[in-house]
Amino acid sequence: MNGKKIVLLTTLIVFVVLIGLLAIFTRFVLNIDFGGEIQQSNSSAQVEEEPSDVDQADESESDQQPDQSQDKEQDKTEETTEDKEETEDKEASDEKSEDDEPEAYKASAQPKSAQITIQEDGEADYQLSVEDAQKLTELAGALDKLQLMSIQQSVGMQNPTWSASINLSLSDGTAVSCQLDQSTLSGSKTTLSTGSKTYESTADIAAVKTLLQGWQEEDVKANAPAIATEEFAAATRLLAINTDAMVAQDIAGSSSQLQEALDKLKVTDTLSGSVNPGKMRSGISIVNLADDTSTLYTLEFYEDGILAYRTETNTEFYVCDKDSLNSFYATVDQISGKYSATPAYLALMDYDALYSAEVSSTTGGSRKKVGLIRDHAQNLFYFLQQIHVVNGKTKVESSMFNRPEYHADILFDSGTTISVDLSNGSLLVKSGDDVIRHYTLIGDENLDLLRAEFERVTED
């Protein structure tokens, strides 16, 4: 038995040793840790048996992780949006800063043509077209000197006394518009637009104004109808006649002003021969150019133009632009308002057509009546031509005075007779149309000269 025990004991010891060697081999050579696995297994078993507060917290955190993740993603999105908005705001701010920075105007090309409208107080708009390269270069240079700077918004000048609107076509196919304004109170202002940008300057526009006015004068002279140029130079009397009141005013002192107004007329057509001029204007409707002896030229004013002639068988009708015609008529009315009025038929008498005169006076004890040949009637004729009456107070009478202070019958070669009565500050004139017109005399030197001449010729 002891032998068997010894063998079993020896076998057991060998078996244990082999197991130990196997364990060492697997631990260090094969890198297998059965003890760790066992411990982990035991730990897992313990975890399954007894869940701890930490595990519950982990489960709670696990439940909350999707919400937190979503919140983080939202925060990230918001941060990205804010960053983007900040970037866009910065870019917009940079662009606005660049836009706010004033920029000097510089033309993209040379001007090819210019359409200009000039406006001045009391005058009709004047249209001017310029295509001359030298003039356009001058204009471009004059505008550059105004130092136009870019602005965000422009405000127009109120009530300018002189303005010019310029539309420039440039050689590169683009166009710009420019508005120049000058005011007695507010100075000068120029606004230029390229379509995408606006430029402005408050520099004095005197140089540009002088340039444009010079072109306007040249254009006026080039397009002037040149009406009665020779006759204006020869005329010593210039009678503006109001055919409604049948009074005339000698405006010879304003001859040059009238010619300037005629030169500014825009004639759209000229008709010759037999012309129906239409309706005559009211007020001043005839201007008669005459020397000391006869009529040289006649201008008749109508609603659509001017009829001009040396003789009534050779007429020309100038059809005029409405605005320029109205401006001309306004100038004629203004000129005429400066002068005294004379009965129209007396003012229009031609000495060359005078045949004789019969004159009477009742200022003495008895009525005296004398006949005058043409030469002896000359002074009386001229004084009657220039007698002054109140404008706008013409009346029509049915008969001449029964016993006037002075009476004259003036006979002409054509057989026409003009009769005149002068008495107590009143003047009656019976013309070839048999209408008797009553005028109120103005007691001035002209009246004194006329009375003295009546006395002289009736005493001889």
Secondary structure as the mmCIF struct_conf table of DSSP 4:
data_model
#
loop_
_struct_conf.conf_type_id
_struct_conf.id
_struct_conf.beg_label_comp_id
_struct_conf.beg_label_asym_id
_struct_conf.beg_label_seq_id
_struct_conf.end_label_comp_id
_struct_conf.end_label_asym_id
_struct_conf.end_label_seq_id
HELX_RH_AL_P HELX_RH_AL_P1 ASN A 2 ILE A 24
HELX_RH_PI_P HELX_RH_PI_P1 PHE A 25 VAL A 29
BEND BEND1 LEU A 30 LEU A 30
HELX_RH_AL_P HELX_RH_AL_P2 PHE A 34 GLU A 49
BEND BEND2 GLU A 50 GLU A 50
HELX_RH_AL_P HELX_RH_AL_P3 ASP A 53 ASP A 100
BEND BEND3 GLU A 101 GLU A 101
STRN STRN1 ALA A 104 ALA A 104
BEND BEND4 SER A 108 ALA A 109
STRN STRN2 PRO A 111 GLU A 120
TURN_TY1_P TURN_TY1_P1 ASP A 121 GLY A 122
BEND BEND5 GLU A 123 GLU A 123
STRN STRN3 TYR A 126 VAL A 130
HELX_RH_AL_P HELX_RH_AL_P4 ALA A 133 ASP A 144
TURN_TY1_P TURN_TY1_P2 LYS A 145 LEU A 146
STRN STRN4 MET A 149 ILE A 151
BEND BEND6 GLN A 152 GLN A 152
HELX_LH_PP_P HELX_LH_PP_P1 GLY A 156 MET A 157
BEND BEND7 GLN A 158 ASN A 159
BEND BEND8 THR A 161 THR A 161
STRN STRN5 TRP A 162 LEU A 170
TURN_TY1_P TURN_TY1_P3 SER A 171 ASP A 172
BEND BEND9 GLY A 173 GLY A 173
STRN STRN6 ALA A 175 SER A 183
TURN_TY1_P TURN_TY1_P4 THR A 184 SER A 186
STRN STRN7 GLY A 187 SER A 193
BEND BEND10 GLY A 195 SER A 196
STRN STRN8 THR A 198 SER A 201
BEND BEND11 ALA A 203 ALA A 203
HELX_RH_AL_P HELX_RH_AL_P5 ALA A 206 ASN A 223
TURN_TY1_P TURN_TY1_P5 ILE A 227 ALA A 228
HELX_RH_AL_P HELX_RH_AL_P6 THR A 229 ALA A 234
BEND BEND12 THR A 236 THR A 236
STRN STRN9 ARG A 237 ASN A 242
TURN_TY1_P TURN_TY1_P6 THR A 243 MET A 246
STRN STRN10 VAL A 247 ASP A 250
HELX_RH_3T_P HELX_RH_3T_P1 ALA A 252 SER A 254
HELX_RH_AL_P HELX_RH_AL_P7 SER A 255 ASP A 263
TURN_TY1_P TURN_TY1_P7 LYS A 264 LYS A 264
STRN STRN11 VAL A 267 SER A 272
BEND BEND13 GLY A 273 SER A 274
HELX_LH_PP_P HELX_LH_PP_P2 LYS A 279 LYS A 279
STRN STRN12 MET A 280 MET A 280
HELX_LH_PP_P HELX_LH_PP_P3 ARG A 281 ARG A 281
BEND BEND14 SER A 282 GLY A 283
STRN STRN13 ILE A 284 ALA A 290
BEND BEND15 ASP A 292 SER A 294
STRN STRN14 THR A 295 PHE A 301
STRN STRN15 TYR A 302 TYR A 302
BEND BEND16 GLU A 303 ASP A 304
STRN STRN16 GLY A 305 THR A 311
TURN_TY1_P TURN_TY1_P8 GLU A 312 THR A 313
STRN STRN17 ASN A 314 CYS A 320
HELX_RH_AL_P HELX_RH_AL_P8 LYS A 322 SER A 336
TURN_TY1_P TURN_TY1_P9 GLY A 337 LYS A 338
BEND BEND17 TYR A 339 TYR A 339
STRN STRN18 ALA A 341 ALA A 341
STRN STRN19 THR A 342 PRO A 343
HELX_RH_AL_P HELX_RH_AL_P9 ALA A 344 ALA A 347
TURN_TY1_P TURN_TY1_P10 LEU A 348 LEU A 348
HELX_RH_3T_P HELX_RH_3T_P2 TYR A 351 ALA A 353
STRN STRN20 LEU A 354 SER A 361
BEND BEND18 THR A 363 SER A 366
STRN STRN21 LYS A 368 ILE A 373
TURN_TY1_P TURN_TY1_P11 ARG A 374 ARG A 374
HELX_RH_3T_P HELX_RH_3T_P3 ASP A 375 ALA A 377
HELX_RH_AL_P HELX_RH_AL_P10 GLN A 378 GLN A 385
TURN_TY1_P TURN_TY1_P12 GLN A 386 GLN A 386
STRN STRN22 VAL A 389 VAL A 389
TURN_TY1_P TURN_TY1_P13 ASN A 391 GLY A 392
STRN STRN23 LYS A 395 GLU A 397
BEND BEND19 SER A 398 SER A 399
BEND BEND20 ASN A 402 ARG A 403
BEND BEND21 GLU A 405 GLU A 405
STRN STRN24 TYR A 406 PHE A 412
TURN_TY1_P TURN_TY1_P14 ASP A 413 SER A 414
BEND BEND22 GLY A 415 GLY A 415
STRN STRN25 THR A 417 SER A 423
TURN_TY1_P TURN_TY1_P15 ASN A 424 GLY A 425
STRN STRN26 SER A 426 LYS A 430
TURN_TY1_P TURN_TY1_P16 GLY A 432 ASP A 433
STRN STRN27 ILE A 436 THR A 440
STRN STRN28 LEU A 441 LEU A 441
BEND BEND23 ASP A 444 ASP A 444
HELX_RH_AL_P HELX_RH_AL_P11 GLU A 445 GLU A 459
#
